[in-house]
Amino acid sequence: MDMKILEELHEWGARVARLVELVALTNKTLQLHRELGDTQSIIEQYERLLAEHQQELDELLRTYGLTIKLLPLDNAA
């Protein structure tokens, strides 16, 4: 395998890992704001941010024909 392909794959993997981390952190933050009873506008901001992270992650994964299923934190086992 050529070095350029390996470098691209490594960069792709780093971006995927970072987005998975951002999805997890945003999901946890969203849950916290809901539990604290924060305003609807704050909750909606985090919902939009979560959706943006998930969309970007989905697009990156499709590059290699992959998908992952993300469950809301309250449904996770």
C-alpha positions, 0 to 999 in steps of 0.5 A, spaced: 500 500 500 502 506 498 504 511 503 499 517 501 494 512 501 496 510 508 497 517 510 490 519 508 487 513 512 490 515 518 488 522 517 481 519 516 481 515 522 483 521 527 477 525 524 473 519 525 475 518 532 475 525 534 468 526 531 466 520 535 469 523 542 465 530 540 458 526 539 459 522 546 461 529 549 455 533 546 450 527 548 452 527 555 452 535 555 445 535 552 443 530 557 446 534 563 442 540 561 436 536 560 436 534 567 438 541 570 432 543 567 435 548 562 432 553 557 429 550 551 434 554 547 440 551 550 437 544 549 436 546 542 443 549 541 446 542 543 441 538 539 443 542 533 450 541 535 449 534 536 446 533 529 452 537 526 457 532 529 453 526 527 452 528 520 459 529 519 461 523 522 456 519 517 459 523 511 466 521 513 464 513 514 460 513 508 467 514 504 469 507 506 462 504 506 461 504 513 455 506 518 455 506 525 448 506 530 448 511 535 443 511 541 441 516 545 445 516 552 439 514 556 438 508 551 445 505 551 446 499 555 
